[in-house]
Amino acid sequence: MDASELLYKDEIADADYQRTWSEAMDKGPYANPSSYKKCAVLLLCWEENSDDLDTKEEVNRLKLTFEEKFRYAVQIEYIDNRIDTKLQVQVNKKVANFVADHDAPHTLLIVYYAGHGGPGIIHGHLKLFGQISINDKVGRTESDSLVWNNTEILLLDAHADVLEIMDCCNAGTLGLTRGEQRIRKFEYIAATKAMGTTPRSGPSSFTSGLIHALGKLVEEKRRFTTLELRDEIMQAPNFTRGQEPQLSERDKHSNADRIMLHPLLEEGSCSHKLPREISRTPIAEQRTATLHFDFAGKPSLKQIKSLGEGLNKVFESHGNLGVNGVRLGSIKQYKIDRIVKTWKELTWPDQHATGKRQHSSIDDGVSNGLLNPSTIGILTPSSMSPSSPGEHHYVAEGDIAIGSTDQIVSIQQSQDHYKKRKLS
């Protein structure tokens, strides 16, 4: 087991903490609720005469999954290379209209694409097209392809959180570059790494795995992170082994925690309380405060719930504090304890293990099998030390964030400079 695998295991474990924390925060008086009031999905695919992958049936099944199991507003938009309007203009218009119709605070926008994909002329650009063509050898033109990066710009200034899902070859190419830093969440799930291939529509396709994962997770957990979603896709019964879906953040050094998907209530809101009006304070004027909660041992989910509910009471009784929201990030051992533990696991692997779970890189930033730990929430040195050699202390750190109407108090992830290592 290498260091990147340990970090991966940590974030999977943190998902239970995040789920428990979000449920507690939904009961608080915050302008930024932990759950979404509204979720909208845009499914992009090609008209049948422009599609040689036969994606229509799968896309329709995905639409029903989001509508019936999550109560999300879903629309399918078809791209047609038989009409005079340039493909780039077609898709730009569809995405712009989608954002205009659904963008709002406390909202999640999901944009999905199914079709062919390939690297663009510019490093980090993802080119999309509907059919294999002789132009694949001589270079595609504006008449038979479009560049997703030129469309993605339309999503950057949305108030909503954004999740992009690309089911196409070379989808990880998009992770080679990132946008500017923002407060909100903007994540990307790619069906495969850069220069990787994906199966066509069918039981072993990425979209079939996505449908399986969405259905299983919403039934078992109700709320789940994008990391859990990516992981469950890879465990789908017919998923192609060796295919490496990628999960990354589209904003550089994002302070936000993982996007968490959940079904909406029938009236369209999952919040227990109506949130206050969100602050319109410019990002440049907002502030960040970091808090660490030191535990004598690994906290239980019950303790995390009690901590959240206790903070709710504080902010309810002191309404003039203007707190917009509180987020929980990683819970780690102190640095020295973790270094020893990691060293032992790297040098003395469990001899009784029968095999290790297959996983791909998480938010690697270069989509080539390397892990960027700065986005996972790492460790923070502490002046405290164990009172006995066998005692381990845990610190809640990372994204416990407290935001006010004039300030967004964000507990940012501390960044430790792990050497990037290739995943096995």
C-alpha positions in Angstrom: 0.0 0.0 0.0 1.5 3.4 -1.0 0.9 6.8 0.4 -1.7 7.8 -2.2 -3.8 4.7 -1.3 -3.7 5.7 2.4 -5.0 9.1 1.5 -7.7 7.6 -0.6 -8.8 5.4 2.4 -8.8 8.4 4.6 -11.2 10.4 2.4 -13.5 7.4 2.0 -13.6 7.2 5.8 -14.3 10.9 6.1 -17.4 10.6 4.0 -19.3 9.1 7.0 -18.2 12.1 9.0 -19.3 14.6 6.3 -22.7 12.9 5.9 -23.3 13.0 9.7 -22.2 16.6 9.9 -24.4 17.7 6.9 -27.4 16.2 8.6 -26.7 18.1 11.8 -26.0 21.4 9.9 -29.4 21.1 8.0 -31.0 21.8 11.4 -29.1 25.0 11.9 -29.9 28.6 11.1 -27.4 29.1 8.3 -27.6 31.0 5.0 -25.5 28.2 3.4 -27.3 24.9 4.1 -25.5 21.6 3.8 -28.2 20.3 1.5 -29.4 21.6 -1.9 -32.8 23.3 -2.3 -32.7 22.6 -6.0 -30.8 20.3 -8.4 -30.9 20.4 -12.2 -29.3 18.0 -14.7 -28.4 18.7 -18.3 -27.7 15.6 -20.4 -25.8 16.3 -23.6 -25.6 13.7 -26.4 -25.8 13.4 -30.1 -28.7 13.1 -32.5 -29.1 9.6 -33.7 -27.9 10.4 -37.2 -24.8 12.0 -35.6 -24.1 9.3 -33.1 -22.3 6.0 -33.9 -22.2 4.9 -30.2 -26.0 4.5 -29.8 -26.1 6.4 -26.5 -29.8 7.3 -26.6 -31.1 4.4 -24.6 -28.5 4.8 -21.8 -29.0 8.5 -21.6 -32.8 8.0 -21.2 -32.1 5.5 -18.4 -29.9 8.0 -16.6 -32.6 10.6 -17.0 -35.1 8.4 -15.3 -32.7 7.6 -12.5 -32.2 11.3 -11.6 -35.9 12.0 -11.9 -37.3 9.1 -10.0 -34.7 8.4 -7.4 -33.5 12.0 -6.8 -36.4 14.2 -7.9 -34.0 16.4 -9.9 -35.1 18.5 -12.9 -33.6 16.8 -15.9 -33.4 17.8 -19.6 -31.8 16.0 -22.6 -30.3 18.2 -25.3 -29.2 16.7 -28.6 -26.2 17.9 -30.6 -26.7 17.8 -34.4 -23.9 18.1 -36.9 -26.4 18.1 -39.9 -27.6 21.6 -39.3 -25.8 24.8 -40.3 -25.3 26.2 -36.8 -21.7 25.4 -35.7 -21.5 22.7 -33.0 -19.7 25.0 -30.6 -22.5 27.6 -30.9 -25.1 24.9 -30.5 -23.7 23.5 -27.2 -22.8 27.0 -25.9 -26.4 28.0 -26.3 -27.8 24.9 -24.6 -25.5 25.3 -21.6 -26.1 29.0 -21.3 -29.8 28.5 -21.3 -29.5 25.8 -18.7 -27.5 28.0 -16.4 -29.9 30.9 -16.9 -32.9 28.8 -16.1 -31.6 27.0 -13.0 -28.7 28.9 -11.5 -29.3 30.0 -7.9 -27.7 29.8 -4.5 -28.1 26.4 -2.7 -28.3 24.7 -6.1 -26.4 21.9 -7.8 -26.0 21.9 -11.5 -25.0 18.6 -13.1 -23.8 18.6 -16.7 -23.3 15.2 -18.4 -22.0 14.3 -21.8 -22.0 11.0 -23.8 -20.2 10.6 -27.1 -16.7 10.6 -28.5 -13.8 12.6 -27.0 -10.3 13.4 -27.8 -7.4 15.7 -26.9 -7.7 19.2 -28.4 -4.9 21.2 -30.0 -4.2 23.1 -26.8 -2.9 21.2 -23.8 -5.7 20.3 -21.4 -8.5 20.9 -24.0 -11.1 18.2 -24.6 -12.6 17.9 -28.1 -16.0 16.3 -28.5 -17.6 14.7 -31.6 -20.3 12.3 -32.4 -18.9 9.9 -35.0 -15.5 8.4 -35.9 -14.3 10.1 -39.1 -11.4 10.2 -41.5 -10.8 13.6 -39.9 -9.5 11.8 -36.8 -6.3 11.2 -38.8 -6.0 14.5 -40.5 -7.5 16.8 -37.8 -11.1 17.6 -37.0 -12.6 20.9 -38.0 -15.2 23.2 -36.4 -17.9 21.6 -38.6 -17.6 18.1 -36.9 -16.3 18.8 -33.4 -16.4 21.3 -30.5 -14.0 22.1 -27.6 -15.6 21.6 -24.2 -13.3 24.1 -22.5 -14.9 26.8 -24.6 -18.3 25.8 -23.3 -17.3 25.2 -19.7 -16.5 28.9 -19.3 -20.3 29.5 -19.1 -20.4 27.5 -15.9 -17.6 29.3 -14.1 -19.6 32.3 -12.8 -22.7 30.4 -11.7 -23.8 30.8 -8.0 -24.6 27.1 -8.0 -22.2 24.2 -7.3 -21.3 22.4 -10.5 -20.6 18.7 -11.2 -19.5 17.8 -14.7 -19.6 14.1 -15.8 -18.0 13.1 -19.1 -18.5 9.6 -20.6 -16.1 9.7 -23.5 -12.6 8.6 -24.4 -9.8 10.8 -23.2 -12.2 12.4 -20.7 -9.3 12.9 -18.2 -7.7 15.3 -20.6 -9.8 18.0 -19.1 -8.1 17.5 -15.7 -4.8 18.7 -17.1 -5.7 22.3 -16.4 -7.9 24.1 -13.9 -9.6 27.4 -13.4 -9.3 30.1 -10.9 -10.0 29.7 -7.2 -13.5 30.2 -6.1 -15.6 29.6 -2.9 -18.2 27.2 -4.4 -17.7 23.6 -5.4 -16.9 22.7 -9.0 -16.0 19.1 -9.6 -15.5 16.8 -12.5 -15.9 13.0 -13.0 -14.2 11.7 -16.1 -15.0 8.2 -17.4 -11.3 7.5 -17.9 -7.9 9.1 -17.7 -6.2 11.2 -20.3 -5.5 9.1 -23.4 -7.7 6.4 -22.0 -10.5 4.7 -23.8 -14.1 3.7 -22.8 -16.5 1.0 -23.8 -19.4 1.9 -26.1 -22.9 1.8 -24.8 -23.8 -1.4 -23.0 -23.6 -3.3 -19.7 -19.9 -2.5 -19.3 -20.1 1.2 -20.1 -19.3 4.0 -17.7 -22.9 5.3 -17.9 -24.3 1.9 -17.0 -21.9 1.9 -14.0 -23.0 5.4 -13.1 -26.7 4.4 -13.2 -25.9 1.4 -11.0 -23.9 3.5 -8.5 -26.5 6.3 -8.2 -29.3 3.8 -7.5 -27.3 1.8 -5.0 -25.9 4.7 -3.0 -29.2 6.6 -2.8 -30.9 3.5 -1.4 -28.1 2.6 1.1 -26.9 6.0 2.2 -29.3 8.7 0.9 -26.4 11.2 0.9 -23.1 10.4 -0.6 -20.0 12.2 -1.9 -18.7 12.4 -5.4 -15.7 10.2 -4.2 -18.1 7.5 -3.0 -19.9 7.8 -6.4 -16.7 7.4 -8.3 -15.7 4.5 -6.2 -19.1 2.7 -6.5 -19.1 3.2 -10.3 -15.9 1.1 -10.4 -17.6 -1.7 -8.4 -20.5 -2.0 -10.9 -21.0 -5.7 -11.8 -19.9 -5.3 -15.4 -17.6 -2.4 -15.2 -14.5 -2.7 -17.3 -11.5 -3.6 -15.1 -8.5 -1.4 -15.8 -10.6 1.6 -16.7 -9.7 4.4 -14.4 -12.4 7.1 -13.8 -11.0 10.4 -12.6 -12.4 12.7 -9.9 -10.9 16.2 -9.8 -11.8 19.8 -8.9 -12.1 22.3 -11.7 -11.1 25.2 -9.4 -7.5 25.5 -8.3 -6.9 25.1 -4.5 -10.7 25.0 -3.8 -11.5 25.5 -0.1 -14.8 23.6 -0.5 -15.4 20.1 0.6 -16.8 17.4 -1.7 -20.1 17.7 -3.5 -22.7 15.6 -1.7 -25.6 14.2 -3.7 -28.9 13.5 -2.1 -32.6 13.2 -3.2 -34.7 16.3 -2.8 -37.9 16.3 -0.8 -41.1 16.4 -2.9 -41.5 20.1 -2.4 -38.0 20.6 -3.8 -36.1 21.3 -0.6 -34.0 19.1 1.7 -33.4 21.7 4.3 -35.1 21.4 7.7 -35.1 25.2 8.1 -35.4 27.9 5.5 -32.0 29.5 5.2 -31.3 33.2 5.6 -30.6 35.2 2.5 -27.1 34.4 1.2 -24.5 37.1 1.5 -23.6 38.9 -1.7 -20.3 40.1 -0.3 -17.6 40.0 -3.0 -15.2 37.1 -2.6 -12.3 39.6 -2.2 -13.9 41.0 0.9 -14.7 37.7 2.5 -12.5 36.2 5.2 -11.4 32.8 6.4 -10.9 31.6 10.0 -9.4 28.2 10.8 -10.5 26.2 13.9 -9.0 22.9 15.1 -10.9 20.6 17.5 -8.5 18.3 19.3 -9.9 14.9 20.3 -8.3 12.5 22.8 -9.1 9.7 20.4 -10.9 9.0 17.1 -14.3 10.7 17.4 -17.4 8.6 16.9 -20.2 9.7 14.5 -22.3 10.4 17.6 -19.7 12.8 18.9 -19.5 14.6 15.5 -23.3 14.9 15.5 -23.3 16.3 19.1 -20.6 18.8 18.1 -22.6 20.0 15.1 -25.8 20.3 17.1 -24.0 22.2 19.8 -22.6 24.7 17.3 -26.2 25.1 15.9 -27.3 26.2 19.4 -24.5 28.7 19.7 -25.3 30.4 16.4 -29.0 30.3 17.1 -28.6 32.1 20.4 -26.1 34.6 18.9 -27.8 35.5 15.6 -25.8 38.7 15.3 -22.7 36.6 14.5 -24.0 36.3 10.9 -22.6 32.8 10.3 -23.4 31.6 6.8 -22.4 28.0 7.2 -20.1 25.5 9.0 -18.3 22.7 7.0 -16.5 19.7 8.4 -13.4 18.5 6.6 -10.8 15.8 7.4 -10.2 14.2 10.8 -6.6 13.0 11.0 -4.1 11.8 13.6 -1.4 14.1 14.6 1.3 14.4 12.2 4.0 12.4 14.0 1.5 9.6 14.7 0.4 9.5 11.2 4.0 9.5 9.8 4.8 6.4 11.9 1.5 4.7 10.9 2.1 5.4 7.2 5.7 4.3 7.4 4.6 1.0 9.0 1.9 0.4 6.4 4.3 1.2 3.5 7.2 -0.9 4.8 5.3 -3.7 6.6 2.2 -4.4 4.5 -0.5 -6.7 5.9 0.6 -10.2 5.1 -2.9 -11.5 5.5 -4.4 -9.2 2.8 -5.9 -11.1 -0.1 -5.8 -8.2 -2.4 -6.3 -4.5 -2.6 -9.2 -2.5 -3.8 -8.9 -1.2 -7.3 -9.1 2.6 -7.4 -7.9 5.4 -9.6 -6.4 8.8 -8.9 -8.4 11.4 -7.0 -8.2 15.0 -8.0 -4.8 14.4 -9.5 -4.7 17.7 -11.4 -2.8 16.0 -14.2 -4.9 12.9 -14.7 -2.0 10.6 -15.2 -2.2 8.4 -12.1 -0.7 10.9 -9.7 -2.4 12.1 -6.6 -2.6 15.7 -5.5 -3.0 15.5 -1.7 -3.7 19.3 -1.4 -7.3 18.7 -2.3 -7.9 15.9 0.1 -7.2 17.6 3.4 -3.9 16.5 4.9 -2.2 17.0 8.3 -1.5 19.8 10.6 1.5 19.9 13.0 0.3 20.4 16.6 2.1 21.6 19.7 0.3 18.9 21.6 1.9 15.5 21.9 0.6 12.2 23.2 0.8 11.9 26.9 1.9 8.3 26.6 3.7 6.4 23.9 0.6 4.4 22.9 -1.8 7.3 22.9 -2.9 8.8 19.7 -4.7 12.2 19.3 -7.0 13.2 16.5 -7.6 16.6 15.1 -10.6 17.8 13.2 -9.3 20.0 10.5 -9.6 20.8 6.8 -13.0 22.3 6.0 -14.8 23.2 9.2 -15.9 26.5 7.8 -17.7 29.3 9.5 -19.1 31.9 7.1 -20.7 35.2 8.1 -22.7 37.8 6.1 -19.5 39.8 5.8 -17.2 36.9 6.2 -17.1 33.4 5.1 -15.3 31.5 7.8 -13.7 28.7 6.0 -11.6 26.1 7.7 -9.3 25.4 4.9 -7.4 22.2 4.3 -3.9 22.3 5.6 -1.5 21.2 2.9 1.3 18.9 3.5 3.8 18.4 0.8 3.6 14.7 0.1 5.7 13.5 -2.8 3.3 12.5 -5.6 3.3 8.8 -6.2 1.9 6.7 -9.0 -1.1 4.5 -8.0 -0.6 0.8 -8.6 
